[in-house]
Amino acid sequence: MACSTSSSLVSRMFIMSTLLVAALAGNFFQDFDITWGDGRGKILNNGQLLTLSLDKASGSGFQSKKEYLFGKIDMQLKLVPGNSAGTVTAYYLSSQGPTHDEIDFEFLGNLSGDPYILHTNVFSQGKGNREQQFYLWFDPTADFHTYSILWNPQRIIFSVDGTPIREFKNSESLGVPFPKNQPMRIYSSLWNADDWATRGGLVKTDWTHAPFTASYRNFASASKNSGWFSQQLDSTSQGRMKWVQKNYMIYNYCADSKRFPQGLPQECATTNL
Ligand SMILES: *[C@@H]1O[C@H](CO)[C@@H](O)[C@H](O)[C@H]1NC(C)=O
């Protein structure tokens, strides 16, 4: 009797701890809606995996159920493998309306063996034009890698596998608007952009390789008491970001003086480079 009671207690505790772990790990059914693509976006494995696909007729996309006003958001992505030229996988935070804020990761596909470009941008109050682009130091199609956005009132930090690649600081003191009033949703989509994505539009999508598929897992959004709300880059992280920017950055709007003949945007004065 005592024995069966304690074993049912143990199994109940086991079930509860399993539920708790599942809640912390996130579940795509619980956290996201597939919003378009007519069945090309799928949630699989009891909510642990999400896939988007693209064929000649359509791409697909999803968005978070929740809105976030600041956040530390991690997602693991495995990008379209093989010949992904012409395809773009966008993964971003955005608010709505003409003066929206937005924090973007976009992955521009390529021919087999040629490097993806990771394109980043930040919009505040409807204004973007803050592109930075990178190659990656690994093949992003061979396995899942973690892409993170830390957004607090002082800074936005883009990271890849825990290595910061870009920091956009709050430069309101210089008159530059910073996203801090408009809640954002998480969005992702896989679509055809062969008019510009690969080598500036020179390489077109090869539809004989369709459908193209990108996969997502291990979504996590940190709770507010975990320190990220006031987090900044320590000197080790700054060193790693410098390493990425020195070796893998291929475009930086803050270094493009031809594009801004009137002078570089104000916030470029505070960009760590
Ligand atoms: C694709 O590969 C070419 C050749 O290596 C490279 O110039 C280009 O930056 C790569 N990425 C994209 C998205 O075009």
The ligand as an SDF file (V2000), in Angstrom:
LIG
                    3D

 14 14  0  0  0  0  0  0  0  0999 V2000
   27.2330   33.1280  -53.1430 C   0  0  0  0  0  0  0  0  0  0  0  0
   28.4930   32.7450  -53.6110 O   0  0  0  0  0  0  0  0  0  0  0  0
   29.1940   33.7580  -54.3100 C   0  0  0  0  0  0  0  0  0  0  0  0
   30.4800   33.1540  -54.8330 C   0  0  0  0  0  0  0  0  0  0  0  0
   31.2530   32.6260  -53.7730 O   0  0  0  0  0  0  0  0  0  0  0  0
   29.4490   34.9450  -53.3560 C   0  0  0  0  0  0  0  0  0  0  0  0
   30.0440   36.0000  -54.0810 O   0  0  0  0  0  0  0  0  0  0  0  0
   28.1400   35.4070  -52.7440 C   0  0  0  0  0  0  0  0  0  0  0  0
   28.3980   36.3850  -51.7530 O   0  0  0  0  0  0  0  0  0  0  0  0
   27.4410   34.2190  -52.1000 C   0  0  0  0  0  0  0  0  0  0  0  0
   26.1980   34.5280  -51.3970 N   0  0  0  0  0  0  0  0  0  0  0  0
   25.1130   35.0760  -51.9470 C   0  0  0  0  0  0  0  0  0  0  0  0
   23.8970   35.1060  -51.1140 C   0  0  0  0  0  0  0  0  0  0  0  0
   25.0830   35.5430  -53.0680 O   0  0  0  0  0  0  0  0  0  0  0  0
  1  2  1  0
  1 10  1  0
  2  3  1  0
  3  4  1  0
  3  6  1  0
  4  5  1  0
  6  7  1  0
  6  8  1  0
  8  9  1  0
  8 10  1  0
 10 11  1  0
 11 12  1  0
 12 13  1  0
 12 14  2  0
M  END
$$$$
